[in-house]
Amino acid sequence: MSLFRIAVVLSLGVAVMPSDEEQQAALYQRAATAAHWTITYCDRNAAQCEMAGHLWDGFVRKAQFAGKLAYDVAIASSETLRQDPLAPQLASDRGTLQSGDLEPTWRSPKRQGDI
């Protein structure tokens, strides 16, 4: 389905292109001017680009820290789960119960009259 969507969007893009050579040349010139204006933005606004560079560096450092934190927490959680599956529960939720106390008893104790 996405291949069909791509084909439709591309065909619409081709359909709206001008067929007159003068209009094609004008569109080409406008596209070239827009590309040149975009590429040379930092030449015209050096202070803004420098500030954006500092902000980007700070963002990258924060993103690296967040990724490392998420990784470390995931690794620590998986190691804790391998050691004790009931560890994620808070100790206050368990009170004084130990892990063995929380294991289910699947059968009730047999009484004398039971078969």
C-alpha positions in Angstrom: 0.0 0.0 0.0 2.8 2.4 0.8 4.3 1.8 -2.7 1.0 2.9 -4.2 1.0 6.0 -2.1 4.5 6.9 -3.1 3.6 6.4 -6.8 0.5 8.7 -6.4 2.5 11.4 -4.7 5.3 11.3 -7.3 2.8 11.3 -10.1 1.0 14.3 -8.6 4.4 16.1 -8.2 5.1 15.4 -11.9 1.6 16.5 -12.9 1.9 20.0 -11.3 5.3 20.7 -13.0 5.0 23.4 -15.7 5.1 22.3 -19.3 6.0 25.7 -20.8 9.8 26.1 -21.1 9.8 29.7 -19.7 7.9 28.5 -16.6 10.3 25.6 -16.3 13.3 28.0 -16.4 11.7 30.3 -13.9 10.9 27.4 -11.5 14.5 26.1 -11.9 15.9 29.5 -11.1 13.7 29.9 -8.0 14.7 26.4 -6.8 18.4 27.2 -7.3 18.0 30.5 -5.5 16.2 28.9 -2.6 18.9 26.2 -2.3 21.7 28.8 -2.4 19.9 31.0 0.2 19.5 27.9 2.5 23.1 26.8 2.1 24.6 30.2 2.8 22.4 31.0 5.8 25.4 30.7 8.3 27.5 33.0 6.1 24.8 35.7 6.6 24.0 34.9 10.3 27.2 33.7 11.9 26.1 34.6 15.5 22.9 32.6 15.2 24.7 29.6 13.8 27.3 29.7 16.6 24.6 29.9 19.2 22.7 27.1 17.6 25.9 25.0 17.6 26.3 25.5 21.3 22.7 24.6 21.9 23.0 21.5 19.7 26.1 20.4 21.6 24.2 20.7 24.9 21.3 18.8 23.5 23.5 16.0 22.3 25.2 15.7 25.7 21.8 15.5 27.4 20.6 12.9 24.8 23.7 10.8 25.4 23.2 11.0 29.2 19.5 10.0 28.8 20.4 7.0 26.6 23.1 5.8 29.0 20.7 6.2 31.9 18.0 4.2 30.2 20.5 1.5 29.2 22.0 1.3 32.7 18.5 1.1 34.3 17.4 -1.6 31.8 20.6 -3.7 32.4 20.3 -3.3 36.2 16.6 -4.3 36.1 17.3 -7.4 34.0 20.1 -8.5 36.3 17.9 -8.0 39.3 15.1 -9.9 37.8 17.4 -12.8 37.1 18.5 -12.9 40.7 15.0 -12.4 42.3 11.8 -12.2 40.2 10.0 -10.5 43.1 12.6 -7.8 43.6 10.8 -5.0 41.7 8.2 -5.0 44.4 8.9 -2.4 47.1 10.0 -3.8 50.4 7.2 -1.9 52.1 4.7 -3.8 49.9 6.0 -7.1 51.3 6.3 -6.0 54.9 8.3 -8.7 56.7 7.6 -11.4 54.1 10.6 -13.1 52.4 10.6 -14.3 48.8 9.9 -17.9 50.0 6.8 -16.7 51.9 5.3 -15.3 48.7 5.6 -18.5 46.8 2.1 -20.0 46.1 0.9 -23.2 47.7 -0.8 -25.0 44.9 -2.4 -27.7 47.0 -4.0 -27.5 50.3 -2.6 -29.8 53.1 -4.3 -33.2 53.1 -6.8 -33.8 55.9 -7.5 -37.3 57.3 -10.9 -37.6 55.5 -9.6 -36.6 52.1 -8.7 -39.1 49.5 
